[in-house]
Amino acid sequence: MTPARAPMPLRRRVALAFVALGFVLSLAFAAAVALVAEDYEYELAAEILQGQADDYGLRLANGLPATLPRTHRLSGYLGGDAPARYADYPPGVHEDPVLGDVHVGVFDTGSGRMTFVIDLRDIERLEQALHMFLAAMVVLGTALAGWLGWLLAGTALAPVTRLAASVDALTTRPSSTSLCEATSRDELGRLAGAIDAYQARLVEADAQQQAFFADASHELRTPVAVVQGALEVLLDEPQPAALDARLRRVERGMGELSDLLEAMLDVARRRPPRRDTVDAAAFLHDVGAAALAQSPGIALDVRAAGMLALAPREARLLLRGVLRRLLPPAGAGVLSMRLDGDVLALEFDAVAETSHGAGTADMGVAGDATRSDTGAMPALLDRLAQRLGWHVGFPSAHRARIALQPPSQTMWTSARA
C-alpha cells in the first residue's frame, strides 16, 4: 500500500500561491504590452500612409509638381502603377500577408487611386528585443512574487509559530492557560481560545481524577490494613508449621500489595517528588534493615559514603520492591548494598545452612524459599523509577543495579524489556 503523502507546509503553499499569482499577472502584462505594441505599429503605419496620400493628392489636384516617393522604406504608386499583388486591394490600410511588417495603404483621392507601401521589417529587431524583455519580465516577476510570498508568509505565520511555541512549552501536567489574550481576534484567536478551553477541560478532568484517587487511596488502604492486622494477630499465636508458612506468604503478598498501591497512587498524582539530602549509608541501612525484619537468617552489608539527593518516601518504596525480588522468603545469606558514585549495586548471596553438621549451599533458598517473580519488576514500580529518574536493571536473579541518574546510554537492561 502506497503511503499517504505528507501535506505541504502552509508557508510553502502560500509561497506557491504567490508564484502562481505573479506568473499570471506578469504574463497578462506582457501580453497586453505586446498587443499594444502591435496595435501601435499598425496605427503608426496607417497615419504615415494616410498623410502621404493626403499630401500628394492635394499637390496633384492643385497642379503642383509632385513625384511619388520610391525608397527602401516608402514607395508610392498612382493608378495602375501599383504592383500586381496589390492591384485588387480595396481602399484602406492592409498588411502584406507574405512579407509581414509591410503595410499597404490604398486611397481614393481627387487625382485618382494612390497606393503607398511602407516597409517596417527592420523594426522587427526592436520587436524581438521587446519580446525578450517581456519574457524576462515574466520570469523575474514570477521569481519576485515567490520571494515576496515566502517573506510575507513567514511574517503572516509568525503569530502561529509563537502560539505553537507556547503550546510546546506547556507541561505534561494539566494547567489553565490564557493564550487567547496574546493573539488577535481572528481565526488565530479562535484557535488559541480552543486550546485554552481544552486545557480547562483537562484541568477539570485532572481534578476529578485526583479526587477519585484520593477516595481510592482511603478506601483501599482500609481493607489492606484490616487484613494485615489480622495476619499479625494470627502470626503472634503459635501455629502449625504448614499454616505458619502460608500465613507468612499471605503477609508478604499483602505487604507487596500495599507497596504497589502506594506506588500507583504516587504515579497517579503526578506531583513532583519532594527531594531531600540524606546520609547514604544510614538511608541504605534503614531500608535494608526494614526489608530483613522478617528474615533473621540474612545479614546486611552496606558500603556507602557521602550524601544522596533523593525523594526519601518514593526511594524507600522503590527499594523495598527491588529487594523483595532479590530476597528469598526464607533462608540464610548476605544482602550487600554498595554505592559506587551514582550506581547502587544490590546483591543477595545465599549461604549454606548446617543442621547437625550437614547442609548444602542451596538449602537456604530451596523449597518455599524460591520466588516466581525474582528478577522482574512490576510496571508500577518501573514507572515509579522513571518518576525518580532512576534506571533499574537485573543482571541476574539475585542481583540488581540502579543508576541513580538518567544514563546517557542504556547501561542496564530495562526491567520492562
C-alpha positions as CSV (number, residue, x, y, z in Angstrom):
1,M,0.0,0.0,0.0
2,T,1.4,3.4,-1.0
3,P,1.9,5.6,2.0
4,A,0.0,8.8,2.0
5,R,1.9,11.9,1.1
6,A,2.5,14.4,3.9
7,P,0.6,17.7,3.4
8,M,2.7,20.6,2.0
9,P,3.8,23.1,4.7
10,L,1.5,26.1,4.9
11,R,4.2,28.6,4.2
12,R,5.3,26.8,1.1
13,R,1.7,26.7,-0.1
14,V,1.3,30.4,0.4
15,A,4.6,31.0,-1.5
16,L,3.4,28.8,-4.4
17,A,0.2,30.7,-4.5
18,F,2.2,34.0,-4.8
19,V,4.3,32.3,-7.5
20,A,1.2,31.4,-9.5
21,L,-0.3,34.9,-9.0
22,G,2.9,36.6,-10.0
23,F,3.2,34.4,-13.1
24,V,-0.4,35.1,-14.2
25,L,-0.1,38.9,-13.6
26,S,3.3,39.1,-15.4
27,L,2.1,37.0,-18.3
28,A,-1.1,39.2,-18.6
29,F,1.0,42.4,-18.5
30,A,3.5,41.0,-21.1
31,A,0.6,40.0,-23.4
32,A,-1.0,43.4,-23.0
33,V,2.2,45.2,-23.8
34,A,2.8,43.0,-26.9
35,L,-0.8,43.7,-28.2
36,V,-0.4,47.4,-27.6
37,A,2.9,47.5,-29.4
38,E,1.5,45.6,-32.3
39,D,-1.5,47.9,-32.5
40,Y,0.7,50.9,-32.1
41,E,2.7,49.8,-35.1
42,Y,-0.4,49.4,-37.3
43,E,-1.7,52.8,-36.2
44,L,1.6,54.5,-36.9
45,A,1.9,52.9,-40.4
46,A,-1.8,53.9,-41.1
47,E,-1.2,57.6,-40.1
48,I,2.0,57.8,-42.2
49,L,0.3,56.3,-45.3
50,Q,-2.8,58.5,-44.9
51,G,-0.6,61.6,-44.5
52,Q,1.4,60.8,-47.6
53,A,-1.8,60.2,-49.6
54,D,-3.4,63.4,-48.5
55,D,-0.2,65.4,-49.2
56,Y,0.4,64.1,-52.7
57,G,-3.3,64.0,-53.6
58,L,-3.5,67.8,-52.7
59,R,-0.4,68.6,-54.7
60,L,-1.6,66.8,-57.8
61,A,-5.1,68.3,-57.5
62,N,-3.6,71.8,-57.5
63,G,-1.3,71.1,-60.4
64,L,1.9,71.3,-58.3
65,P,4.9,69.2,-59.2
66,A,4.8,66.0,-57.1
67,T,7.0,63.0,-57.5
68,L,5.8,59.9,-55.6
69,P,8.5,58.5,-53.3
70,R,10.4,55.4,-54.2
71,T,12.7,54.4,-51.3
72,H,13.6,51.2,-49.5
73,R,11.1,52.2,-46.8
74,L,8.3,54.1,-48.6
75,S,7.0,53.7,-52.1
76,G,4.0,55.4,-53.8
77,Y,2.1,54.4,-56.9
78,L,-0.6,56.3,-58.8
79,G,-3.4,54.5,-60.6
80,G,-2.4,51.2,-62.3
81,D,1.4,51.6,-61.5
82,A,0.9,49.6,-58.2
83,P,2.4,46.1,-58.0
84,A,0.2,43.4,-59.3
85,R,-0.2,41.7,-55.9
86,Y,-1.7,45.0,-54.5
87,A,-3.9,45.8,-57.5
88,D,-7.0,44.1,-56.0
89,Y,-6.7,45.6,-52.5
90,P,-9.7,47.7,-51.5
91,P,-9.3,51.2,-50.0
92,G,-7.8,51.1,-46.6
93,V,-4.6,50.0,-44.8
94,H,-3.6,46.4,-45.2
95,E,-0.6,44.2,-44.0
96,D,1.2,42.2,-46.6
97,P,0.4,38.5,-45.7
98,V,3.7,37.4,-47.2
99,L,6.2,40.0,-46.1
100,G,4.7,40.5,-42.6
101,D,5.7,44.0,-41.5
102,V,5.0,45.6,-44.9
103,H,1.9,47.8,-44.7
104,V,-0.1,48.8,-47.9
105,G,-2.4,51.8,-48.0
106,V,-4.9,52.2,-50.8
107,F,-6.6,55.6,-51.0
108,D,-9.0,57.1,-53.5
109,T,-8.2,60.8,-54.0
110,G,-9.2,63.6,-56.4
111,S,-6.3,62.7,-58.5
112,G,-7.1,59.0,-58.7
113,R,-6.3,55.9,-56.6
114,M,-3.0,56.1,-54.8
115,T,-1.1,53.1,-53.3
116,F,1.6,53.6,-50.7
117,V,3.7,50.8,-49.4
118,I,5.8,51.2,-46.2
119,D,8.3,48.6,-45.1
120,L,8.8,48.3,-41.3
121,R,10.6,45.0,-41.3
122,D,13.9,46.5,-39.9
123,I,11.9,47.4,-36.8
124,E,11.4,43.6,-36.3
125,R,14.6,43.6,-34.2
126,L,13.1,46.1,-31.8
127,E,10.0,43.8,-31.5
128,Q,12.2,40.8,-30.8
129,A,14.1,42.8,-28.1
130,L,10.7,43.8,-26.7
131,H,9.5,40.2,-26.6
132,M,12.7,39.1,-24.9
133,F,12.3,41.8,-22.4
134,L,8.7,40.8,-21.7
135,A,9.8,37.1,-21.3
136,A,12.5,38.1,-18.8
137,M,9.9,40.2,-17.0
138,V,7.6,37.2,-16.7
139,V,10.4,35.1,-15.2
140,L,11.7,37.8,-12.9
141,G,8.2,38.8,-11.9
142,T,7.3,35.2,-11.0
143,A,10.5,34.8,-9.0
144,L,10.0,38.1,-7.2
145,A,6.4,37.2,-6.4
146,G,7.6,33.8,-4.9
147,W,10.3,35.5,-2.8
148,L,7.9,38.2,-1.5
149,G,5.3,35.4,-0.9
150,W,7.8,33.5,1.1
151,L,8.7,36.6,3.2
152,L,5.1,37.7,3.7
153,A,4.0,34.1,4.6
154,G,6.7,34.0,7.2
155,T,5.5,37.3,8.6
156,A,1.9,36.3,8.5
157,L,2.6,32.9,10.1
158,A,4.8,34.3,12.9
159,P,1.9,34.5,15.3
160,V,1.1,30.9,14.6
161,T,4.7,30.0,15.3
162,R,4.6,31.8,18.6
163,L,1.4,30.1,19.5
164,A,2.9,26.7,18.7
165,A,5.9,27.6,20.9
166,S,3.6,28.5,23.7
167,V,1.8,25.2,23.4
168,D,5.1,23.3,23.2
169,A,6.1,25.0,26.5
170,L,3.1,23.6,28.3
171,T,3.9,21.0,30.9
172,T,2.5,17.5,30.8
173,R,0.5,18.3,33.9
174,P,-2.8,20.0,33.0
175,S,-2.8,23.7,33.7
176,S,-5.0,26.6,32.8
177,T,-3.8,28.9,30.0
178,S,-4.7,32.3,28.6
179,L,-3.2,32.1,25.1
180,C,-6.1,33.9,23.5
181,E,-5.2,37.1,25.4
182,A,-1.9,37.4,23.4
183,T,-3.5,36.8,20.0
184,S,-5.6,38.8,17.6
185,R,-9.4,38.5,17.4
186,D,-9.4,36.4,14.3
187,E,-9.1,32.7,13.3
188,L,-5.8,32.6,15.3
189,G,-7.6,33.9,18.3
190,R,-10.3,31.2,17.9
191,L,-7.5,28.6,17.7
192,A,-5.9,29.9,20.9
193,G,-9.3,30.1,22.6
194,A,-9.9,26.4,21.6
195,I,-6.6,25.5,23.2
196,D,-7.5,27.4,26.4
197,A,-10.8,25.7,26.6
198,Y,-9.2,22.3,26.0
199,Q,-6.7,23.0,28.8
200,A,-9.5,24.0,31.1
201,R,-11.3,20.7,30.4
202,L,-8.0,18.8,31.1
203,V,-7.7,20.7,34.5
204,E,-11.3,19.7,35.4
205,A,-10.7,16.1,34.4
206,D,-7.5,16.0,36.3
207,A,-9.2,17.4,39.4
208,Q,-11.9,14.7,39.1
209,Q,-9.2,12.1,38.7
210,Q,-7.3,13.3,41.7
211,A,-10.5,13.2,43.8
212,F,-11.0,9.6,42.6
213,F,-7.5,8.6,43.6
214,A,-7.9,10.3,47.0
215,D,-11.1,8.3,47.6
216,A,-9.5,5.1,46.3
217,S,-6.4,5.6,48.5
218,H,-8.6,5.8,51.6
219,E,-11.0,3.0,50.7
220,L,-8.2,0.6,49.5
221,R,-5.9,1.2,52.4
222,T,-8.6,0.3,54.9
223,P,-9.2,-3.3,53.9
224,V,-5.5,-3.9,53.4
225,A,-4.8,-2.6,56.9
226,V,-7.5,-4.8,58.3
227,V,-6.0,-7.9,56.7
228,Q,-2.5,-7.0,57.8
229,G,-3.7,-6.5,61.4
230,A,-5.5,-9.9,61.4
231,L,-2.3,-11.6,60.0
232,E,-0.2,-10.0,62.7
233,V,-2.6,-11.4,65.3
234,L,-2.5,-14.8,63.8
235,L,1.3,-14.9,63.5
236,D,1.7,-13.8,67.1
237,E,0.0,-17.1,68.1
238,P,1.5,-20.5,67.8
239,Q,0.5,-22.1,64.5
240,P,1.3,-25.4,62.8
241,A,4.4,-25.2,60.6
242,A,2.5,-25.5,57.4
243,L,-0.1,-22.9,58.3
244,D,2.6,-20.6,59.6
245,A,4.3,-20.7,56.2
246,R,1.1,-20.0,54.4
247,L,0.3,-17.1,56.7
248,R,3.7,-15.6,56.2
249,R,3.3,-15.9,52.4
250,V,0.0,-14.1,52.7
251,E,1.7,-11.4,54.8
252,R,4.4,-10.9,52.2
253,G,1.7,-10.7,49.5
254,M,-0.2,-8.1,51.5
255,G,3.0,-6.1,52.0
256,E,3.7,-6.2,48.3
257,L,0.1,-5.2,47.6
258,S,0.4,-2.3,50.0
259,D,3.6,-1.1,48.3
260,L,2.1,-1.4,44.8
261,L,-0.9,0.6,46.0
262,E,1.3,3.3,47.3
263,A,3.3,3.3,44.0
264,M,0.1,3.5,42.0
265,L,-1.1,6.5,43.9
266,D,2.3,8.3,43.7
267,V,2.5,7.8,40.0
268,A,-1.2,8.8,39.5
269,R,-0.8,12.1,41.4
270,R,1.9,13.3,39.1
271,R,3.2,15.7,41.7
272,P,6.9,16.4,41.6
273,P,8.7,14.2,44.3
274,R,9.9,16.2,47.3
275,R,13.7,15.7,47.3
276,D,16.0,15.8,50.3
277,T,19.6,15.2,51.1
278,V,20.3,12.2,53.3
279,D,23.3,10.3,54.5
280,A,23.8,7.4,52.0
281,A,25.0,4.8,54.5
282,A,22.3,5.5,57.1
283,F,19.5,5.6,54.5
284,L,20.5,2.3,52.8
285,H,20.9,0.6,56.2
286,D,17.4,1.7,57.3
287,V,15.9,0.4,54.1
288,G,17.8,-2.9,54.2
289,A,17.1,-3.5,57.9
290,A,13.4,-2.9,57.3
291,A,13.4,-5.4,54.4
292,L,15.2,-8.0,56.5
293,A,13.0,-7.6,59.6
294,Q,11.2,-10.9,58.9
295,S,14.4,-12.6,57.7
296,P,16.7,-13.2,60.7
297,G,18.9,-15.5,58.7
298,I,20.1,-12.8,56.3
299,A,22.9,-10.5,57.2
300,L,23.1,-6.9,55.9
301,D,26.3,-5.5,54.4
302,V,26.1,-1.8,53.5
303,R,29.0,0.0,51.9
304,A,28.3,3.6,51.0
305,A,29.7,7.1,51.8
306,G,28.6,10.6,51.2
307,M,25.2,12.1,50.8
308,L,22.3,11.3,48.4
309,A,19.8,13.8,47.0
310,L,16.5,11.9,46.5
311,A,12.9,11.7,47.5
312,P,13.1,9.5,50.6
313,R,9.5,8.2,50.6
314,E,9.4,7.2,47.0
315,A,13.0,5.9,47.1
316,R,12.2,3.6,50.1
317,L,9.1,2.3,48.3
318,L,11.1,1.5,45.2
319,L,14.0,-0.1,47.0
320,R,11.6,-2.3,49.0
321,G,10.1,-3.5,45.8
322,V,13.5,-4.3,44.3
323,L,14.7,-6.0,47.5
324,R,11.5,-8.1,47.6
325,R,12.5,-9.6,44.2
326,L,16.1,-10.3,45.3
327,L,15.5,-11.9,48.7
328,P,14.0,-15.3,49.2
329,P,11.2,-15.5,51.7
330,A,13.3,-17.8,53.9
331,G,16.8,-19.0,54.2
332,A,20.2,-17.6,55.1
333,G,22.7,-15.4,53.3
334,V,24.1,-11.9,52.9
335,L,22.4,-8.9,51.4
336,S,25.1,-6.4,50.2
337,M,24.2,-2.9,49.2
338,R,27.1,-1.0,47.6
339,L,27.0,2.6,46.4
340,D,29.7,3.5,43.8
341,G,29.1,7.0,42.6
342,D,25.7,7.2,41.1
343,V,25.3,3.4,40.8
344,L,23.8,1.3,43.6
345,A,24.5,-2.4,43.4
346,L,22.3,-4.8,45.3
347,E,23.2,-8.5,45.6
348,F,22.0,-11.5,47.7
349,D,24.4,-14.3,48.3
350,A,22.9,-17.5,49.8
351,V,25.0,-19.4,52.3
352,A,24.7,-23.0,53.4
353,E,22.6,-23.7,56.5
354,T,24.0,-26.6,58.6
355,S,21.9,-29.0,60.5
356,H,24.0,-31.3,62.7
357,G,27.0,-30.6,60.6
358,A,25.4,-31.3,57.2
359,G,23.9,-29.0,54.6
360,T,24.3,-27.6,51.1
361,A,24.6,-24.1,49.7
362,D,21.1,-24.3,48.1
363,M,19.2,-25.2,51.3
364,G,18.8,-21.6,52.2
365,V,16.7,-20.9,49.1
366,A,15.2,-24.2,48.5
367,G,11.5,-25.2,48.7
368,D,9.4,-22.3,49.9
369,A,12.4,-20.0,49.5
370,T,12.0,-19.9,45.8
371,R,10.2,-16.9,44.3
372,S,8.5,-17.0,40.9
373,D,8.9,-13.2,40.4
374,T,12.6,-13.0,41.0
375,G,14.4,-10.7,38.6
376,A,11.3,-8.9,37.4
377,M,9.7,-5.7,38.4
378,P,6.0,-4.7,38.1
379,A,5.2,-1.9,35.7
380,L,4.0,0.3,38.6
381,L,7.4,0.2,40.2
382,D,9.1,0.7,36.8
383,R,7.0,3.9,36.4
384,L,8.0,5.0,39.9
385,A,11.6,4.5,38.9
386,Q,11.1,6.7,35.9
387,R,9.4,9.3,38.1
388,L,12.6,9.3,40.3
389,G,14.9,9.4,37.3
390,W,16.4,6.0,38.2
391,H,17.2,3.2,35.9
392,V,16.8,-0.3,37.3
393,G,18.2,-3.5,35.8
394,F,18.5,-7.1,36.9
395,P,21.8,-8.6,35.6
396,S,20.8,-11.9,37.3
397,A,18.1,-13.4,39.5
398,H,19.7,-12.2,42.8
399,R,21.5,-9.0,41.6
400,A,20.1,-5.6,40.8
401,R,21.8,-2.4,39.7
402,I,20.2,1.0,39.9
403,A,21.6,4.1,38.1
404,L,20.5,7.0,40.4
405,Q,20.8,9.4,37.5
406,P,19.4,9.0,34.0
407,P,22.2,7.5,31.9
408,S,23.3,9.0,28.6
409,Q,23.1,5.5,27.1
410,T,21.3,2.3,28.0
411,M,23.5,0.9,30.7
412,W,21.3,-1.8,32.1
413,T,18.6,-3.9,30.7
414,S,15.2,-2.3,31.4
415,A,13.1,-4.1,33.9
416,R,10.2,-3.9,31.4
417,A,12.2,-5.3,28.4
